[in-house]
């Protein structure tokens, strides 16, 4: 599987227990002539992950429900996602959204950063 290596800027987010949340990213490609175009992700798959602060433990994963032709991969996180008592000790960590091509040959990180979970 090929992994596309590009610098993706960090974006830190605040999540609120009991609220609906949306996490995702956008892929736009710059061409040699200077034009910028969105990559059609309509047939790709995407995943949003929440991990421990050091990234070693996967705490939550959700498939992206919106994969758009204008480059967006977005997952809707339901209000019940962080209702369990275990989330009281998971107040901070890392998040990341990745997309995978239809043939599984290319995987790309569209967004990442740290999250803070509050009540």
N, CA, C and O atoms as CSV, one atom per row, in Angstrom:
chain,resi,resn,atom,element,x,y,z
A,1,UNK,N,N,0.851,-1.173,0.000
A,1,UNK,CA,C,0.000,0.000,0.000
A,1,UNK,C,C,0.894,1.232,0.000
A,1,UNK,O,O,1.800,1.339,0.827
A,2,UNK,N,N,0.655,2.148,-0.902
A,2,UNK,CA,C,1.413,3.394,-0.967
A,2,UNK,C,C,0.843,4.387,0.037
A,2,UNK,O,O,-0.370,4.485,0.220
A,3,UNK,N,N,1.735,5.111,0.676
A,3,UNK,CA,C,1.321,6.175,1.581
A,3,UNK,C,C,1.833,7.476,1.020
A,3,UNK,O,O,3.023,7.617,0.741
A,4,UNK,N,N,0.932,8.432,0.852
A,4,UNK,CA,C,1.304,9.724,0.294
A,4,UNK,C,C,1.877,10.565,1.420
A,4,UNK,O,O,1.186,10.826,2.405
A,5,UNK,N,N,3.121,10.992,1.296
A,5,UNK,CA,C,3.758,11.782,2.346
A,5,UNK,C,C,3.705,13.265,2.044
A,5,UNK,O,O,4.375,13.740,1.127
A,6,UNK,N,N,2.930,13.982,2.791
A,6,UNK,CA,C,2.815,15.432,2.666
A,6,UNK,C,C,2.625,16.013,4.041
A,6,UNK,O,O,2.087,15.359,4.935
A,7,UNK,N,N,3.060,17.226,4.209
A,7,UNK,CA,C,2.858,17.905,5.473
A,7,UNK,C,C,1.385,18.287,5.604
A,7,UNK,O,O,0.819,18.945,4.731
A,8,UNK,N,N,0.783,17.868,6.697
A,8,UNK,CA,C,-0.597,18.219,6.991
A,8,UNK,C,C,-0.575,19.010,8.285
A,8,UNK,O,O,-0.088,18.525,9.305
A,9,UNK,N,N,-1.100,20.223,8.247
A,9,UNK,CA,C,-1.086,21.083,9.417
A,9,UNK,C,C,-1.935,20.548,10.553
A,9,UNK,O,O,-2.964,19.909,10.334
A,10,UNK,N,N,-1.489,20.817,11.769
A,10,UNK,CA,C,-2.187,20.371,12.973
A,10,UNK,C,C,-3.372,21.275,13.257
A,10,UNK,O,O,-3.293,22.494,13.102
A,11,UNK,N,N,-4.478,20.659,13.678
A,11,UNK,CA,C,-5.670,21.407,14.079
A,11,UNK,C,C,-6.182,20.810,15.376
A,11,UNK,O,O,-6.605,19.654,15.411
A,12,UNK,N,N,-6.143,21.592,16.438
A,12,UNK,CA,C,-6.639,21.127,17.727
A,12,UNK,C,C,-8.119,21.461,17.849
A,12,UNK,O,O,-8.561,22.528,17.424
A,13,UNK,N,N,-8.883,20.536,18.438
A,13,UNK,CA,C,-10.332,20.715,18.529
A,13,UNK,C,C,-10.816,20.492,19.957
A,13,UNK,O,O,-10.173,19.812,20.757
A,14,UNK,N,N,-11.956,21.080,20.246
A,14,UNK,CA,C,-12.630,20.861,21.528
A,14,UNK,C,C,-13.900,20.086,21.238
A,14,UNK,O,O,-14.703,20.492,20.398
A,15,UNK,N,N,-14.086,18.961,21.935
A,15,UNK,CA,C,-15.280,18.145,21.818
A,15,UNK,C,C,-16.072,18.284,23.110
A,15,UNK,O,O,-15.491,18.433,24.185
A,16,UNK,N,N,-17.394,18.237,23.007
A,16,UNK,CA,C,-18.262,18.396,24.180
A,16,UNK,C,C,-19.099,17.137,24.350
A,16,UNK,O,O,-19.808,16.717,23.436
A,17,UNK,N,N,-19.005,16.535,25.551
A,17,UNK,CA,C,-19.820,15.341,25.834
A,17,UNK,C,C,-21.291,15.694,25.739
A,17,UNK,O,O,-21.729,16.712,26.276
A,18,UNK,N,N,-22.055,14.852,25.055
A,18,UNK,CA,C,-23.488,15.064,24.915
A,18,UNK,C,C,-23.883,15.890,23.702
A,18,UNK,O,O,-25.074,16.029,23.420
A,19,UNK,N,N,-22.922,16.438,22.979
A,19,UNK,CA,C,-23.202,17.203,21.760
A,19,UNK,C,C,-22.870,16.373,20.522
A,19,UNK,O,O,-22.018,15.486,20.570
A,20,UNK,N,N,-23.541,16.666,19.425
A,20,UNK,CA,C,-23.168,16.084,18.140
A,20,UNK,C,C,-21.866,16.751,17.697
A,20,UNK,O,O,-21.678,17.950,17.900
A,21,UNK,N,N,-20.994,15.991,17.109
A,21,UNK,CA,C,-19.713,16.519,16.643
A,21,UNK,C,C,-19.480,16.076,15.204
A,21,UNK,O,O,-19.999,15.048,14.769
A,22,UNK,N,N,-18.694,16.861,14.470
A,22,UNK,CA,C,-18.280,16.514,13.113
A,22,UNK,C,C,-16.774,16.718,13.029
A,22,UNK,O,O,-16.260,17.791,13.346
A,23,UNK,N,N,-16.083,15.681,12.602
A,23,UNK,CA,C,-14.641,15.768,12.392
A,23,UNK,C,C,-14.339,15.318,10.971
A,23,UNK,O,O,-15.001,14.427,10.438
A,24,UNK,N,N,-13.360,15.923,10.378
A,24,UNK,CA,C,-13.002,15.525,9.031
A,24,UNK,C,C,-11.854,16.341,8.495
A,24,UNK,O,O,-11.152,17.032,9.233
A,25,UNK,N,N,-11.681,16.246,7.209
A,25,UNK,CA,C,-10.615,16.966,6.533
A,25,UNK,C,C,-10.955,17.168,5.075
A,25,UNK,O,O,-11.954,16.651,4.576
A,26,UNK,N,N,-10.108,17.931,4.396
A,26,UNK,CA,C,-10.300,18.199,2.971
A,26,UNK,C,C,-8.985,18.014,2.243
A,26,UNK,O,O,-7.928,18.414,2.731
A,27,UNK,N,N,-9.063,17.401,1.065
A,27,UNK,CA,C,-7.878,17.172,0.246
A,27,UNK,C,C,-7.985,18.018,-1.012
A,27,UNK,O,O,-8.875,17.826,-1.841
A,28,UNK,N,N,-7.064,18.951,-1.134
A,28,UNK,CA,C,-6.936,19.749,-2.357
A,28,UNK,C,C,-5.513,19.590,-2.856
A,28,UNK,O,O,-4.564,19.595,-2.071
A,29,UNK,N,N,-5.371,19.451,-4.146
A,29,UNK,CA,C,-4.068,19.194,-4.732
A,29,UNK,C,C,-3.607,20.394,-5.558
A,29,UNK,O,O,-4.367,20.955,-6.348
A,30,UNK,N,N,-2.343,20.774,-5.358
A,30,UNK,CA,C,-1.741,21.867,-6.130
A,30,UNK,C,C,-0.970,21.262,-7.304
A,30,UNK,O,O,-0.157,20.354,-7.128
A,31,UNK,N,N,-1.236,21.771,-8.478
A,31,UNK,CA,C,-0.594,21.276,-9.687
A,31,UNK,C,C,0.578,22.179,-10.074
A,31,UNK,O,O,0.658,23.316,-9.608
A,32,UNK,N,N,1.493,21.682,-10.925
A,32,UNK,CA,C,2.676,22.464,-11.293
A,32,UNK,C,C,2.363,23.839,-11.899
A,32,UNK,O,O,3.163,24.766,-11.777
A,33,UNK,N,N,1.209,23.970,-12.547
A,33,UNK,CA,C,0.856,25.265,-13.147
A,33,UNK,C,C,0.278,26.244,-12.119
A,33,UNK,O,O,-0.102,27.361,-12.470
A,34,UNK,N,N,0.211,25.825,-10.851
A,34,UNK,CA,C,-0.268,26.704,-9.789
A,34,UNK,C,C,-1.739,26.567,-9.450
A,34,UNK,O,O,-2.199,27.141,-8.463
A,35,UNK,N,N,-2.485,25.819,-10.245
A,35,UNK,CA,C,-3.904,25.650,-9.945
A,35,UNK,C,C,-4.085,24.694,-8.770
A,35,UNK,O,O,-3.259,23.812,-8.533
A,36,UNK,N,N,-5.160,24.884,-8.055
A,36,UNK,CA,C,-5.492,24.030,-6.916
A,36,UNK,C,C,-6.871,23.449,-7.167
A,36,UNK,O,O,-7.828,24.183,-7.413
A,37,UNK,N,N,-6.971,22.127,-7.105
A,37,UNK,CA,C,-8.251,21.455,-7.327
A,37,UNK,C,C,-8.500,20.438,-6.230
A,37,UNK,O,O,-7.573,19.807,-5.724
A,38,UNK,N,N,-9.756,20.291,-5.873
A,38,UNK,CA,C,-10.142,19.287,-4.880
A,38,UNK,C,C,-10.036,17.895,-5.492
A,38,UNK,O,O,-10.301,17.703,-6.678
A,39,UNK,N,N,-9.648,16.935,-4.673
A,39,UNK,CA,C,-9.583,15.543,-5.102
A,39,UNK,C,C,-10.956,14.913,-4.872
A,39,UNK,O,O,-11.527,15.046,-3.790
A,40,UNK,N,N,-11.479,14.236,-5.877
A,40,UNK,CA,C,-12.786,13.579,-5.766
A,40,UNK,C,C,-12.658,12.363,-4.857
A,40,UNK,O,O,-12.025,11.372,-5.222
A,41,UNK,N,N,-13.260,12.439,-3.675
A,41,UNK,CA,C,-13.199,11.341,-2.709
A,41,UNK,C,C,-14.482,10.507,-2.695
A,41,UNK,O,O,-14.682,9.691,-1.795
A,42,UNK,N,N,-15.338,10.708,-3.674
A,42,UNK,CA,C,-16.628,10.032,-3.711
A,42,UNK,C,C,-16.565,8.519,-3.607
A,42,UNK,O,O,-17.463,7.912,-3.023
A,43,UNK,N,N,-15.542,7.896,-4.151
A,43,UNK,CA,C,-15.442,6.435,-4.109
A,43,UNK,C,C,-14.430,5.951,-3.066
A,43,UNK,O,O,-14.210,4.747,-2.934
A,44,UNK,N,N,-13.823,6.862,-2.336
A,44,UNK,CA,C,-12.851,6.516,-1.302
A,44,UNK,C,C,-13.567,6.186,-0.001
A,44,UNK,O,O,-14.763,6.443,0.135
A,45,UNK,N,N,-12.842,5.619,0.952
A,45,UNK,CA,C,-13.367,5.405,2.305
A,45,UNK,C,C,-12.525,6.225,3.274
A,45,UNK,O,O,-11.350,6.495,3.026
A,46,UNK,N,N,-13.145,6.612,4.375
A,46,UNK,CA,C,-12.438,7.422,5.354
A,46,UNK,C,C,-12.754,6.989,6.765
A,46,UNK,O,O,-13.793,6.382,7.024
A,47,UNK,N,N,-11.850,7.304,7.679
A,47,UNK,CA,C,-12.002,6.949,9.083
A,47,UNK,C,C,-11.496,8.084,9.959
A,47,UNK,O,O,-10.465,8.696,9.678
A,48,UNK,N,N,-12.240,8.354,11.024
A,48,UNK,CA,C,-11.800,9.285,12.054
A,48,UNK,C,C,-11.458,8.466,13.284
A,48,UNK,O,O,-12.223,7.590,13.688
A,49,UNK,N,N,-10.308,8.750,13.878
A,49,UNK,CA,C,-9.871,8.034,15.073
A,49,UNK,C,C,-9.581,9.014,16.195
A,49,UNK,O,O,-9.060,10.105,15.964
A,50,UNK,N,N,-9.926,8.613,17.420
A,50,UNK,CA,C,-9.506,9.311,18.624
A,50,UNK,C,C,-8.574,8.359,19.357
A,50,UNK,O,O,-8.911,7.196,19.576
A,51,UNK,N,N,-7.399,8.857,19.735
A,51,UNK,CA,C,-6.382,8.021,20.359
A,51,UNK,C,C,-5.911,8.630,21.676
A,51,UNK,O,O,-6.228,9.774,22.004
A,52,UNK,N,N,-5.156,7.844,22.410
A,52,UNK,CA,C,-4.558,8.301,23.665
A,52,UNK,C,C,-3.604,9.471,23.381
A,52,UNK,O,O,-3.236,9.690,22.227
A,53,UNK,N,N,-3.199,10.222,24.407
A,53,UNK,CA,C,-2.316,11.373,24.182
A,53,UNK,C,C,-1.020,11.045,23.441
A,53,UNK,O,O,-0.526,11.871,22.673
A,54,UNK,N,N,-0.463,9.856,23.660
A,54,UNK,CA,C,0.761,9.491,22.943
A,54,UNK,C,C,0.474,8.759,21.631
A,54,UNK,O,O,1.404,8.414,20.902
A,55,UNK,N,N,-0.803,8.519,21.323
A,55,UNK,CA,C,-1.203,7.895,20.065
A,55,UNK,C,C,-1.134,6.379,20.054
A,55,UNK,O,O,-1.452,5.757,19.041
A,56,UNK,N,N,-0.719,5.763,21.174
A,56,UNK,CA,C,-0.516,4.312,21.172
A,56,UNK,C,C,-1.809,3.501,21.287
A,56,UNK,O,O,-1.859,2.365,20.818
A,57,UNK,N,N,-2.850,4.059,21.899
A,57,UNK,CA,C,-4.103,3.325,22.084
A,57,UNK,C,C,-5.230,3.942,21.263
A,57,UNK,O,O,-5.434,5.156,21.289
A,58,UNK,N,N,-5.951,3.109,20.543
A,58,UNK,CA,C,-7.130,3.563,19.809
A,58,UNK,C,C,-8.322,3.539,20.760
A,58,UNK,O,O,-8.678,2.483,21.282
A,59,UNK,N,N,-8.942,4.700,20.987
A,59,UNK,CA,C,-10.063,4.807,21.912
A,59,UNK,C,C,-11.409,4.847,21.200
A,59,UNK,O,O,-12.415,4.393,21.745
A,60,UNK,N,N,-11.430,5.386,19.986
A,60,UNK,CA,C,-12.700,5.531,19.278
A,60,UNK,C,C,-12.392,5.606,17.794
A,60,UNK,O,O,-11.419,6.241,17.387
A,61,UNK,N,N,-13.218,4.961,16.987
A,61,UNK,CA,C,-13.060,4.996,15.537
A,61,UNK,C,C,-14.439,5.052,14.900
A,61,UNK,O,O,-15.375,4.393,15.353
A,62,UNK,N,N,-14.550,5.838,13.855
A,62,UNK,CA,C,-15.834,5.968,13.157
A,62,UNK,C,C,-15.563,6.199,11.670
A,62,UNK,O,O,-14.690,6.985,11.300
A,63,UNK,N,N,-16.320,5.507,10.832
A,63,UNK,CA,C,-16.202,5.688,9.381
A,63,UNK,C,C,-16.751,7.050,8.986
A,63,UNK,O,O,-17.707,7.545,9.583
A,64,UNK,N,N,-16.149,7.634,7.997
A,64,UNK,CA,C,-16.641,8.911,7.466
A,64,UNK,C,C,-17.894,8.633,6.648
A,64,UNK,O,O,-17.861,7.853,5.696
A,65,UNK,N,N,-18.978,9.262,7.014
A,65,UNK,CA,C,-20.241,9.076,6.317
A,65,UNK,C,C,-20.370,9.942,5.082
A,65,UNK,O,O,-21.176,9.659,4.196
A,66,UNK,N,N,-19.575,10.996,5.025
A,66,UNK,CA,C,-19.589,11.900,3.863
A,66,UNK,C,C,-18.227,11.885,3.202
A,66,UNK,O,O,-17.234,12.315,3.788
A,67,UNK,N,N,-18.189,11.390,1.985
A,67,UNK,CA,C,-16.997,11.409,1.146
A,67,UNK,C,C,-17.422,12.136,-0.126
A,67,UNK,O,O,-18.168,11.581,-0.932
A,68,UNK,N,N,-16.959,13.365,-0.315
A,68,UNK,CA,C,-17.522,14.211,-1.359
A,68,UNK,C,C,-16.604,14.393,-2.562
A,68,UNK,O,O,-15.401,14.136,-2.496
A,69,UNK,N,N,-17.197,14.837,-3.650
A,69,UNK,CA,C,-16.458,15.113,-4.882
A,69,UNK,C,C,-15.585,16.348,-4.750
A,69,UNK,O,O,-14.645,16.524,-5.525
A,70,UNK,N,N,-15.881,17.215,-3.771
A,70,UNK,CA,C,-15.054,18.408,-3.594
A,70,UNK,C,C,-14.020,18.242,-2.478
A,70,UNK,O,O,-13.586,19.223,-1.875
A,71,UNK,N,N,-13.630,16.990,-2.208
A,71,UNK,CA,C,-12.479,16.717,-1.371
A,71,UNK,C,C,-12.692,16.549,0.113
A,71,UNK,O,O,-11.717,16.462,0.859
A,72,UNK,N,N,-13.941,16.500,0.577
A,72,UNK,CA,C,-14.191,16.382,2.010
A,72,UNK,C,C,-14.425,14.942,2.437
A,72,UNK,O,O,-15.065,14.160,1.735
A,73,UNK,N,N,-13.884,14.611,3.617
A,73,UNK,CA,C,-14.161,13.343,4.308
A,73,UNK,C,C,-14.603,13.736,5.713
A,73,UNK,O,O,-13.811,14.273,6.487
A,74,UNK,N,N,-15.872,13.468,6.045
A,74,UNK,CA,C,-16.446,13.948,7.304
A,74,UNK,C,C,-17.156,12.810,8.021
A,74,UNK,O,O,-17.904,12.042,7.416
A,75,UNK,N,N,-16.904,12.718,9.323
A,75,UNK,CA,C,-17.595,11.745,10.167
A,75,UNK,C,C,-18.464,12.494,11.161
A,75,UNK,O,O,-18.017,13.453,11.789
A,76,UNK,N,N,-19.702,12.054,11.300
A,76,UNK,CA,C,-20.611,12.601,12.309
A,76,UNK,C,C,-20.509,11.727,13.556
A,76,UNK,O,O,-20.707,10.514,13.495
A,77,UNK,N,N,-20.198,12.356,14.680
A,77,UNK,CA,C,-20.082,11.641,15.944
A,77,UNK,C,C,-21.352,11.912,16.743
A,77,UNK,O,O,-21.669,13.069,17.018
A,78,UNK,N,N,-22.087,10.861,17.122
A,78,UNK,CA,C,-23.367,11.056,17.810
A,78,UNK,C,C,-23.181,11.555,19.248
A,78,UNK,O,O,-22.112,11.383,19.833
A,79,UNK,N,N,-24.225,12.174,19.812
A,79,UNK,CA,C,-24.135,12.691,21.181
A,79,UNK,C,C,-23.832,11.609,22.217
A,79,UNK,O,O,-23.278,11.913,23.273
A,80,UNK,N,N,-24.176,10.384,21.944
A,80,UNK,CA,C,-23.955,9.291,22.901
A,80,UNK,C,C,-22.527,8.734,22.874
A,80,UNK,O,O,-22.193,7.878,23.693
A,81,UNK,N,N,-21.692,9.194,21.963
A,81,UNK,CA,C,-20.365,8.604,21.775
A,81,UNK,C,C,-19.493,8.664,23.021
A,81,UNK,O,O,-18.733,7.731,23.280
A,82,UNK,N,N,-19.583,9.724,23.790
A,82,UNK,CA,C,-18.707,9.893,24.948
A,82,UNK,C,C,-19.467,9.812,26.265
A,82,UNK,O,O,-19.032,10.373,27.270
A,83,UNK,N,N,-20.596,9.118,26.262
A,83,UNK,CA,C,-21.448,9.033,27.450
A,83,UNK,C,C,-20.918,8.048,28.494
A,83,UNK,O,O,-21.195,8.212,29.683
A,84,UNK,N,N,-20.171,7.042,28.081
A,84,UNK,CA,C,-19.676,6.043,29.029
A,84,UNK,C,C,-18.725,6.665,30.047
A,84,UNK,O,O,-18.040,7.646,29.758
A,85,UNK,N,N,-18.694,6.083,31.234
A,85,UNK,CA,C,-17.877,6.598,32.336
A,85,UNK,C,C,-16.383,6.616,32.002
A,85,UNK,O,O,-15.647,7.444,32.540
A,86,UNK,N,N,-15.927,5.729,31.133
A,86,UNK,CA,C,-14.508,5.663,30.798
A,86,UNK,C,C,-14.005,6.985,30.190
A,86,UNK,O,O,-12.820,7.301,30.297
A,87,UNK,N,N,-14.892,7.749,29.561
A,87,UNK,CA,C,-14.488,9.009,28.934
A,87,UNK,C,C,-14.174,10.094,29.957
A,87,UNK,O,O,-13.609,11.126,29.596
A,88,UNK,N,N,-14.525,9.887,31.214
A,88,UNK,CA,C,-14.146,10.839,32.265
A,88,UNK,C,C,-12.625,10.886,32.439
A,88,UNK,O,O,-12.080,11.897,32.881
A,89,UNK,N,N,-11.947,9.798,32.094
A,89,UNK,CA,C,-10.481,9.762,32.192
A,89,UNK,C,C,-9.801,9.950,30.837
A,89,UNK,O,O,-8.576,9.867,30.744
A,90,UNK,N,N,-10.570,10.197,29.805
A,90,UNK,CA,C,-10.015,10.388,28.455
A,90,UNK,C,C,-10.287,11.813,27.979
A,90,UNK,O,O,-10.838,12.019,26.898
A,91,UNK,N,N,-9.909,12.767,28.770
A,91,UNK,CA,C,-10.218,14.176,28.493
A,91,UNK,C,C,-9.354,14.797,27.406
A,91,UNK,O,O,-9.752,15.794,26.804
A,92,UNK,N,N,-8.195,14.237,27.145
A,92,UNK,CA,C,-7.317,14.761,26.102
A,92,UNK,C,C,-6.736,13.600,25.316
A,92,UNK,O,O,-6.620,12.486,25.827
A,93,UNK,N,N,-6.374,13.864,24.080
A,93,UNK,CA,C,-5.778,12.841,23.232
A,93,UNK,C,C,-5.528,13.377,21.838
A,93,UNK,O,O,-5.573,14.585,21.604
A,94,UNK,N,N,-5.266,12.474,20.921
A,94,UNK,CA,C,-5.013,12.825,19.526
A,94,UNK,C,C,-6.192,12.390,18.662
A,94,UNK,O,O,-6.856,11.398,18.961
A,95,UNK,N,N,-6.449,13.136,17.591
A,95,UNK,CA,C,-7.449,12.739,16.602
A,95,UNK,C,C,-6.778,12.746,15.238
A,95,UNK,O,O,-5.788,13.444,15.019
A,96,UNK,N,N,-7.335,11.955,14.322
A,96,UNK,CA,C,-6.792,11.892,12.959
A,96,UNK,C,C,-7.869,11.410,12.020
A,96,UNK,O,O,-8.674,10.553,12.384
A,97,UNK,N,N,-7.898,11.954,10.803
A,97,UNK,CA,C,-8.782,11.453,9.755
A,97,UNK,C,C,-7.906,11.005,8.580
A,97,UNK,O,O,-7.046,11.741,8.097
A,98,UNK,N,N,-8.161,9.760,8.138
A,98,UNK,CA,C,-7.430,9.208,7.008
A,98,UNK,C,C,-8.415,8.724,5.947
A,98,UNK,O,O,-9.545,8.345,6.254
A,99,UNK,N,N,-7.965,8.746,4.704
A,99,UNK,CA,C,-8.770,8.229,3.596
A,99,UNK,C,C,-7.965,7.161,2.868
A,99,UNK,O,O,-6.736,7.206,2.812
A,100,UNK,N,N,-8.700,6.194,2.309
A,100,UNK,CA,C,-8.086,5.087,1.580
A,100,UNK,C,C,-8.745,4.977,0.217
A,100,UNK,O,O,-9.969,5.044,0.101
A,101,UNK,N,N,-7.926,4.809,-0.814
A,101,UNK,CA,C,-8.438,4.693,-2.181
A,101,UNK,C,C,-9.275,3.420,-2.328
A,101,UNK,O,O,-9.155,2.499,-1.521
A,102,UNK,N,N,-10.129,3.371,-3.367
A,102,UNK,CA,C,-10.993,2.203,-3.562
A,102,UNK,C,C,-10.234,0.882,-3.682
A,102,UNK,O,O,-10.729,-0.153,-3.236
A,103,UNK,N,N,-9.040,0.904,-4.277
A,103,UNK,CA,C,-8.271,-0.334,-4.424
A,103,UNK,C,C,-7.386,-0.621,-3.209
A,103,UNK,O,O,-6.694,-1.638,-3.174
A,104,UNK,N,N,-7.405,0.267,-2.216
A,104,UNK,CA,C,-6.602,0.085,-1.020
A,104,UNK,C,C,-5.136,0.407,-1.199
A,104,UNK,O,O,-4.340,0.220,-0.279
A,105,UNK,N,N,-4.771,0.891,-2.373
A,105,UNK,CA,C,-3.368,1.151,-2.678
A,105,UNK,C,C,-2.821,2.467,-2.171
A,105,UNK,O,O,-1.604,2.630,-2.083
A,106,UNK,N,N,-3.680,3.406,-1.837
A,106,UNK,CA,C,-3.224,4.711,-1.366
A,106,UNK,C,C,-3.962,5.084,-0.091
A,106,UNK,O,O,-5.185,4.970,-0.005
A,107,UNK,N,N,-3.203,5.529,0.891
A,107,UNK,CA,C,-3.777,6.000,2.145
A,107,UNK,C,C,-3.203,7.388,2.421
A,107,UNK,O,O,-2.008,7.626,2.249
A,108,UNK,N,N,-4.080,8.302,2.854
A,108,UNK,CA,C,-3.655,9.690,3.056
A,108,UNK,C,C,-4.263,10.242,4.329
A,108,UNK,O,O,-5.444,10.026,4.600
A,109,UNK,N,N,-3.464,10.956,5.113
A,109,UNK,CA,C,-3.955,11.662,6.289
A,109,UNK,C,C,-4.425,13.041,5.840
A,109,UNK,O,O,-3.658,13.802,5.251
A,110,UNK,N,N,-5.697,13.364,6.122
A,110,UNK,CA,C,-6.253,14.666,5.731
A,110,UNK,C,C,-6.243,15.675,6.871
A,110,UNK,O,O,-6.207,16.882,6.634
A,111,UNK,N,N,-6.274,15.193,8.087
A,111,UNK,CA,C,-6.276,16.105,9.220
A,111,UNK,C,C,-5.857,15.379,10.478
A,111,UNK,O,O,-6.063,14.172,10.609
A,112,UNK,N,N,-5.266,16.118,11.405
A,112,UNK,CA,C,-4.856,15.531,12.676
A,112,UNK,C,C,-4.662,16.649,13.680
A,112,UNK,O,O,-4.621,17.829,13.330
A,113,UNK,N,N,-4.545,16.259,14.911
A,113,UNK,CA,C,-4.291,17.226,15.968
A,113,UNK,C,C,-4.601,16.620,17.320
A,113,UNK,O,O,-4.651,15.401,17.479
A,114,UNK,N,N,-4.806,17.483,18.278
A,114,UNK,CA,C,-5.132,17.051,19.628
A,114,UNK,C,C,-6.562,17.481,19.940
A,114,UNK,O,O,-7.059,18.469,19.401
A,115,UNK,N,N,-7.203,16.731,20.806
A,115,UNK,CA,C,-8.557,17.118,21.208
A,115,UNK,C,C,-8.606,17.284,22.718
A,115,UNK,O,O,-7.819,16.691,23.456
A,116,UNK,N,N,-9.542,18.099,23.153
A,116,UNK,CA,C,-9.882,18.250,24.573
A,116,UNK,C,C,-11.369,17.966,24.678
A,116,UNK,O,O,-12.173,18.535,23.940
A,117,UNK,N,N,-11.728,17.088,25.593
A,117,UNK,CA,C,-13.123,16.700,25.799
A,117,UNK,C,C,-13.640,17.361,27.083
A,117,UNK,O,O,-13.083,17.175,28.165
A,118,UNK,N,N,-14.690,18.116,26.937
A,118,UNK,CA,C,-15.271,18.798,28.119
A,118,UNK,C,C,-16.733,18.432,28.262
A,118,UNK,O,O,-17.347,17.897,27.338
A,119,UNK,N,N,-17.289,18.728,29.439
A,119,UNK,CA,C,-18.703,18.471,29.702
A,119,UNK,C,C,-19.541,19.667,29.293
A,119,UNK,O,O,-20.763,19.643,29.438
